[in-house]
Amino acid sequence: MGRAKEIIVKVIPKKLADDFVRKHHYSGKVDPRSFLHLGAFLDGNLHGAMQYGMSIDKNKVIGLVEGTGWNEFIELNRMAFDDYLPKNSESRCIATSIRMIKKNAPHVKWIISYADGTQCGDGAIYRASGFVLTQINDNKSMWRMPDGEVICKIVLEPSFGTNAGGIKARYGKVGEFSSWTSTRYLRHIGAEMIGGYQLRYIYLIDKTAKLTVPIIPFSKIDEVGAGMYLGKKISLSDRR
């Protein structure tokens, strides 16, 4: 583990976490749903940030674990680290954050997170941290806008809030496309769906909790060609 043992994980202000994520996360974006912000410090300086919050669509995912209450799961929305941290730092930081959640929010039974196999990676850090893989889907959510920005199409849905109107206003009058589905709108303005996969991972804090979906073996990632690391297509076997 080496110097990774020296990393200190603690709660930090939202602005500090947001600034770090904007600088170091591959997307350059923060998630407005995040409400728990944790920093990873080494040698007295911030070198990593983890942001936990609500899941993007609680109604769809709450049933993934049997008998889950509305406040009994949380999503790891954003995670970013710089190159200063030594090997194994990411998984150690996640493990520490889980212990903190277990101690300070004992009602939280499980954690969900997603790996973006269209731009970033297939979830190597999650696998190293004890998460199980529960879904591999062809990407249908990440789109590249005509100006080059990449968005998740759910931000165009009215249920997501005022951000939808703001994005649509760039390409037409506000309200002009209000009755359209997000997919119809994206195709209309010439946006392109990004090729690749989205992978869903779950960590059971409460070991008595029961998944309602099958656990997918990690070997399936190579079987479907979903391998990606640091934004490059590469199989798990080639990384060994």
C-alpha positions as a Python dict, from the first residue, in 0.01 Angstrom:
ca = {
    (1, 'M'): (0, 0, 0),
    (2, 'G'): (301, 230, 56),
    (3, 'R'): (226, 598, 101),
    (4, 'A'): (-141, 547, 25),
    (5, 'K'): (-174, 470, 397),
    (6, 'E'): (-79, 830, 472),
    (7, 'I'): (-376, 978, 283),
    (8, 'I'): (-627, 1159, 503),
    (9, 'V'): (-991, 1164, 388),
    (10, 'K'): (-1218, 1426, 541),
    (11, 'V'): (-1525, 1635, 468),
    (12, 'I'): (-1452, 1949, 267),
    (13, 'P'): (-1664, 2247, 152),
    (14, 'K'): (-1871, 2201, -161),
    (15, 'K'): (-1690, 2481, -345),
    (16, 'L'): (-1350, 2325, -281),
    (17, 'A'): (-1471, 1988, -408),
    (18, 'D'): (-1645, 2144, -709),
    (19, 'D'): (-1334, 2337, -808),
    (20, 'F'): (-1119, 2025, -785),
    (21, 'V'): (-1364, 1814, -985),
    (22, 'R'): (-1395, 2075, -1259),
    (23, 'K'): (-1017, 2075, -1293),
    (24, 'H'): (-945, 1703, -1268),
    (25, 'H'): (-1258, 1508, -1368),
    (26, 'Y'): (-1257, 1398, -1733),
    (27, 'S'): (-1598, 1564, -1789),
    (28, 'G'): (-1498, 1896, -1636),
    (29, 'K'): (-1842, 1909, -1474),
    (30, 'V'): (-1983, 1881, -1124),
    (31, 'D'): (-2304, 1704, -1031),
    (32, 'P'): (-2556, 1939, -867),
    (33, 'R'): (-2714, 1650, -677),
    (34, 'S'): (-2406, 1593, -461),
    (35, 'F'): (-2436, 1679, -92),
    (36, 'L'): (-2145, 1492, 70),
    (37, 'H'): (-1803, 1620, -35),
    (38, 'L'): (-1487, 1439, 74),
    (39, 'G'): (-1129, 1538, 7),
    (40, 'A'): (-817, 1322, -8),
    (41, 'F'): (-513, 1493, 143),
    (42, 'L'): (-148, 1392, 125),
    (43, 'D'): (142, 1602, 254),
    (44, 'G'): (-107, 1864, 364),
    (45, 'N'): (-256, 1929, 20),
    (46, 'L'): (-577, 1827, -156),
    (47, 'H'): (-518, 1566, -425),
    (48, 'G'): (-858, 1401, -464),
    (49, 'A'): (-1230, 1458, -426),
    (50, 'M'): (-1530, 1228, -394),
    (51, 'Q'): (-1885, 1359, -414),
    (52, 'Y'): (-2184, 1156, -299),
    (53, 'G'): (-2549, 1246, -349),
    (54, 'M'): (-2883, 1147, -487),
    (55, 'S'): (-2908, 906, -778),
    (56, 'I'): (-3004, 1060, -1110),
    (57, 'D'): (-3325, 856, -1127),
    (58, 'K'): (-3413, 720, -783),
    (59, 'N'): (-3740, 568, -900),
    (60, 'K'): (-3560, 339, -1144),
    (61, 'V'): (-3278, 222, -920),
    (62, 'I'): (-3431, 202, -572),
    (63, 'G'): (-3559, -147, -649),
    (64, 'L'): (-3214, -285, -729),
    (65, 'V'): (-3178, -387, -364),
    (66, 'E'): (-3467, -555, -188),
    (67, 'G'): (-3669, -343, 56),
    (68, 'T'): (-3470, -24, 10),
    (69, 'G'): (-3613, 288, 174),
    (70, 'W'): (-3606, 625, 1),
    (71, 'N'): (-3305, 744, 204),
    (72, 'E'): (-3123, 413, 231),
    (73, 'F'): (-2892, 436, -69),
    (74, 'I'): (-2656, 694, -213),
    (75, 'E'): (-2472, 749, -539),
    (76, 'L'): (-2104, 821, -585),
    (77, 'N'): (-2170, 1103, -832),
    (78, 'R'): (-1815, 1223, -898),
    (79, 'M'): (-1465, 1106, -817),
    (80, 'A'): (-1143, 1274, -926),
    (81, 'F'): (-777, 1237, -825),
    (82, 'D'): (-461, 1402, -950),
    (83, 'D'): (-134, 1233, -1041),
    (84, 'Y'): (40, 1316, -713),
    (85, 'L'): (-124, 1029, -527),
    (86, 'P'): (59, 695, -522),
    (87, 'K'): (-66, 360, -651),
    (88, 'N'): (-379, 213, -484),
    (89, 'S'): (-482, 555, -352),
    (90, 'E'): (-821, 558, -524),
    (91, 'S'): (-943, 229, -381),
    (92, 'R'): (-810, 320, -36),
    (93, 'C'): (-994, 653, -46),
    (94, 'I'): (-1318, 487, -151),
    (95, 'A'): (-1283, 231, 129),
    (96, 'T'): (-1227, 510, 381),
    (97, 'S'): (-1528, 704, 251),
    (98, 'I'): (-1748, 396, 286),
    (99, 'R'): (-1639, 351, 647),
    (100, 'M'): (-1724, 716, 712),
    (101, 'I'): (-2070, 676, 560),
    (102, 'K'): (-2130, 357, 759),
    (103, 'K'): (-2035, 530, 1084),
    (104, 'N'): (-2209, 864, 1033),
    (105, 'A'): (-2507, 762, 820),
    (106, 'P'): (-2592, 406, 933),
    (107, 'H'): (-2928, 420, 753),
    (108, 'V'): (-2746, 406, 415),
    (109, 'K'): (-2739, 41, 310),
    (110, 'W'): (-2576, 56, -31),
    (111, 'I'): (-2395, 270, -286),
    (112, 'I'): (-2448, 289, -659),
    (113, 'S'): (-2214, 435, -920),
    (114, 'Y'): (-2159, 427, -1293),
    (115, 'A'): (-1854, 388, -1513),
    (116, 'D'): (-1854, 580, -1839),
    (117, 'G'): (-1717, 342, -2098),
    (118, 'T'): (-1768, 602, -2371),
    (119, 'Q'): (-1513, 858, -2254),
    (120, 'C'): (-1333, 741, -1940),
    (121, 'G'): (-1317, 380, -1819),
    (122, 'D'): (-1495, 56, -1738),
    (123, 'G'): (-1479, 86, -1359),
    (124, 'A'): (-1142, -58, -1258),
    (125, 'I'): (-1146, 144, -936),
    (126, 'Y'): (-1490, 12, -843),
    (127, 'R'): (-1382, -347, -896),
    (128, 'A'): (-1072, -289, -682),
    (129, 'S'): (-1296, -139, -412),
    (130, 'G'): (-1532, -436, -377),
    (131, 'F'): (-1823, -315, -591),
    (132, 'V'): (-2015, -570, -795),
    (133, 'L'): (-2109, -521, -1159),
    (134, 'T'): (-2484, -531, -1220),
    (135, 'Q'): (-2532, -389, -1570),
    (136, 'I'): (-2350, -330, -1899),
    (137, 'N'): (-2554, -127, -2146),
    (138, 'D'): (-2488, 11, -2490),
    (139, 'N'): (-2467, 385, -2442),
    (140, 'K'): (-2789, 570, -2513),
    (141, 'S'): (-2748, 855, -2266),
    (142, 'M'): (-2425, 1038, -2352),
    (143, 'W'): (-2448, 1270, -2653),
    (144, 'R'): (-2204, 1513, -2815),
    (145, 'M'): (-2369, 1846, -2889),
    (146, 'P'): (-2295, 2045, -3208),
    (147, 'D'): (-2062, 2274, -3009),
    (148, 'G'): (-1864, 1974, -2884),
    (149, 'E'): (-2002, 1964, -2530),
    (150, 'V'): (-2093, 1616, -2403),
    (151, 'I'): (-2415, 1589, -2202),
    (152, 'C'): (-2626, 1316, -2047),
    (153, 'K'): (-2962, 1342, -2220),
    (154, 'I'): (-3154, 1323, -1892),
    (155, 'V'): (-3054, 1686, -1825),
    (156, 'L'): (-3291, 1780, -2108),
    (157, 'E'): (-3591, 1625, -1937),
    (158, 'P'): (-3828, 1868, -1762),
    (159, 'S'): (-3796, 1667, -1440),
    (160, 'F'): (-3426, 1760, -1420),
    (161, 'G'): (-3504, 2129, -1365),
    (162, 'T'): (-3430, 2458, -1533),
    (163, 'N'): (-3104, 2338, -1687),
    (164, 'A'): (-3303, 2171, -1965),
    (165, 'G'): (-3443, 2501, -2085),
    (166, 'G'): (-3103, 2664, -2069),
    (167, 'I'): (-2943, 2402, -2292),
    (168, 'K'): (-3229, 2402, -2541),
    (169, 'A'): (-3221, 2782, -2560),
    (170, 'R'): (-2882, 2761, -2732),
    (171, 'Y'): (-3041, 2593, -3034),
    (172, 'G'): (-3391, 2740, -3049),
    (173, 'K'): (-3644, 2959, -2875),
    (174, 'V'): (-3720, 2870, -2514),
    (175, 'G'): (-4026, 2647, -2511),
    (176, 'E'): (-4002, 2569, -2882),
    (177, 'F'): (-3908, 2207, -2818),
    (178, 'S'): (-4078, 2166, -2480),
    (179, 'S'): (-4308, 1885, -2598),
    (180, 'W'): (-4030, 1686, -2767),
    (181, 'T'): (-3853, 1388, -2615),
    (182, 'S'): (-3486, 1446, -2539),
    (183, 'T'): (-3382, 1199, -2811),
    (184, 'R'): (-3595, 1367, -3078),
    (185, 'Y'): (-3457, 1706, -2982),
    (186, 'L'): (-3094, 1588, -2986),
    (187, 'R'): (-3131, 1435, -3330),
    (188, 'H'): (-3304, 1749, -3456),
    (189, 'I'): (-3013, 1976, -3363),
    (190, 'G'): (-2751, 1738, -3502),
    (191, 'A'): (-2615, 1598, -3177),
    (192, 'E'): (-2449, 1256, -3196),
    (193, 'M'): (-2476, 966, -2955),
    (194, 'I'): (-2130, 859, -2837),
    (195, 'G'): (-2034, 498, -2901),
    (196, 'G'): (-1947, 279, -2606),
    (197, 'Y'): (-2097, 138, -2289),
    (198, 'Q'): (-2234, 242, -1951),
    (199, 'L'): (-2155, 10, -1660),
    (200, 'R'): (-2344, 7, -1330),
    (201, 'Y'): (-2174, -92, -1004),
    (202, 'I'): (-2318, -147, -655),
    (203, 'Y'): (-2154, -177, -314),
    (204, 'L'): (-2355, -332, -31),
    (205, 'I'): (-2264, -162, 296),
    (206, 'D'): (-2526, -375, 468),
    (207, 'K'): (-2405, -726, 392),
    (208, 'T'): (-2750, -869, 469),
    (209, 'A'): (-2908, -664, 190),
    (210, 'K'): (-3012, -860, -118),
    (211, 'L'): (-2976, -755, -479),
    (212, 'T'): (-3281, -803, -701),
    (213, 'V'): (-3063, -819, -1014),
    (214, 'P'): (-2790, -1067, -1106),
    (215, 'I'): (-2423, -999, -1043),
    (216, 'I'): (-2240, -994, -1376),
    (217, 'P'): (-1894, -1152, -1384),
    (218, 'F'): (-1620, -904, -1471),
    (219, 'S'): (-1519, -1128, -1762),
    (220, 'K'): (-1836, -1013, -1938),
    (221, 'I'): (-1670, -675, -1996),
    (222, 'D'): (-1430, -835, -2242),
    (223, 'E'): (-1699, -1058, -2391),
    (224, 'V'): (-1904, -760, -2506),
    (225, 'G'): (-1605, -539, -2587),
    (226, 'A'): (-1678, -283, -2315),
    (227, 'G'): (-1321, -247, -2189),
    (228, 'M'): (-1186, 107, -2154),
    (229, 'Y'): (-912, 262, -1944),
    (230, 'L'): (-816, 631, -1930),
    (231, 'G'): (-1036, 700, -2230),
    (232, 'K'): (-877, 430, -2448),
    (233, 'K'): (-1045, 111, -2564),
    (234, 'I'): (-857, -178, -2408),
    (235, 'S'): (-963, -518, -2275),
    (236, 'L'): (-915, -635, -1917),
    (237, 'S'): (-694, -917, -2035),
    (238, 'D'): (-459, -678, -2215),
    (239, 'R'): (-411, -481, -1894),
    (240, 'R'): (-287, -780, -1697),
}
